[in-house]
């Protein structure tokens, strides 16, 4: 509606002119509010990410390499995609991880690998130490060393984050010993969380997500043990906001 008061007023009473003026004013306010709402909801107006080029290295074991899922469904790859959708310039996503690796295996790999130039590093390790019944004291020593190496690769403590160990006791493979497995996984995660807190490194707990999903439909890869792509997506929902905060520091 186009309110031209000067033209309309000639043919109506003064009272109607007043009513018309009020109506037009209200209409303009509504139009302004609508325009503001559209601007806020338009994703193209979101704050842009920094211009920094992100080179990301993910360290770990089968949970990082994504045993049983397509490469693009691994959680580090899904995280990279989510960052790109938010205008972060992710140039590199590299993974140093293998199924079955313990902290010892990962340390050996890092000692014998030329790592590139990375400014974001994640670490998820320990389930095979627990599964294989390795010494917990050894795990603590080696986890600390891996944290040091992660910081060295990233160049800054602020560019490292740690992801907790999921609980495989909720799958059919761990069902017979689910209580013991859960308690031991908690022990490992508690130690890592304490070390991260001491060093001011983000520790992201996805363990409860794994427990909530359990062996429900589509929660696991075809092997019935490792997470599916959709479960990894649920992890990324928790990981993404923390990483965005890390990158914006």
Long-range contacts (C-beta under 8 A, 24 or more apart in sequence): 1-27, 3-27, 46-86, 46-87, 48-87, 49-83, 49-86, 49-87, 49-88, 49-89, 49-247, 50-88, 50-247, 50-248, 51-89, 52-89, 52-119, 52-247, 53-89, 53-91, 54-83, 54-88, 54-89, 54-90, 54-91, 54-92, 54-119, 54-120, 54-247, 55-91, 55-92, 55-94, 55-116, 55-117, 55-118, 55-119, 55-120, 56-80, 56-90, 56-92, 56-93, 56-94, 56-118, 56-120, 56-121, 56-122, 57-92, 57-94, 57-95, 57-96, 57-115, 57-116, 57-118, 57-120, 57-121, 57-122, 57-153, 57-154, 58-93, 58-94, 58-95, 58-96, 58-97, 58-121, 58-122, 58-124, 59-95, 59-96, 59-97, 59-106, 59-110, 59-121, 59-122, 59-123, 59-124, 59-125, 59-146, 59-150, 60-95, 60-96, 60-97, 60-101, 60-106, 60-122, 60-123, 60-124, 60-125, 60-163, 61-97, 61-98, 61-99, 61-100, 61-101, 61-102, 61-105, 61-106, 61-124, 61-125, 61-127, 61-128, 62-97, 62-98, 62-99, 62-100, 62-101, 62-127, 62-128, 62-226, 63-124, 63-127, 63-165, 63-166, 63-226, 63-227, 64-95, 64-97, 64-122, 64-124, 65-95, 65-97, 65-98, 65-99, 66-226, 66-229, 66-232, 67-99, 67-221, 67-223, 67-226, 68-221, 68-222, 68-223, 68-225, 68-226, 68-228, 69-221, 69-226, 69-227, 69-228, 69-229, 69-232, 70-229, 73-228, 73-229, 73-232, 73-233, 74-232, 75-227, 75-232, 75-233, 75-235, 75-236, 75-239, 76-122, 78-229, 78-232, 78-233, 78-236, 79-236, 79-239, 79-240, 79-243, 82-236, 82-240, 83-240, 83-243, 83-244, 83-247, 86-244, 88-244, 88-247, 92-116, 92-118, 94-118, 100-128, 101-125, 101-128, 102-126, 102-128, 102-129, 102-132, 102-134, 102-139, 102-142, 103-129, 103-138, 103-139, 103-142, 103-143, 103-145, 103-146, 104-134, 104-138, 104-142, 106-146, 107-142, 107-145, 107-146, 107-149, 110-146, 110-149, 115-153, 118-153, 118-154, 118-155, 119-154, 119-155, 119-156, 119-159, 120-154, 120-159, 120-243, 120-246, 120-247, 121-150, 121-151, 121-153, 121-154, 121-159, 121-160, 121-161, 122-160, 122-161, 122-162, 122-163, 123-147, 123-150, 123-160, 123-161, 123-162, 123-163, 124-162, 124-163, 124-164, 124-165, 125-165, 126-165, 126-188, 126-192, 127-165, 127-166, 127-168, 127-185, 127-188, 129-188, 130-165, 130-181, 130-184, 130-185, 130-188, 131-168, 136-187, 136-188, 139-188, 139-191, 140-191, 143-191, 143-192, 143-195, 144-195, 147-195, 147-196, 147-199, 147-201, 151-199, 157-199, 157-200, 157-201, 158-200, 158-246, 158-249, 159-246, 160-201, 161-201, 161-202, 161-203, 161-204, 161-239, 161-242, 161-243, 161-246, 162-192, 162-196, 162-201, 162-202, 162-203, 162-204, 163-204, 163-206, 163-235, 163-239, 164-189, 164-192, 164-193, 164-203, 164-204, 164-205, 164-206, 164-207, 165-189, 165-207, 166-206, 166-207, 166-209, 166-210, 166-227, 167-207, 167-210, 167-211, 168-210, 168-225, 170-210, 170-211, 170-213, 170-214, 170-215, 171-214, 171-215, 171-220, 171-224, 171-225, 172-215, 172-224, 172-225, 173-224, 173-225, 182-211, 202-242, 202-245, 202-246, 204-238, 204-239, 204-242, 205-238, 206-234, 206-235, 206-238, 206-239, 209-234, 209-235, 209-238
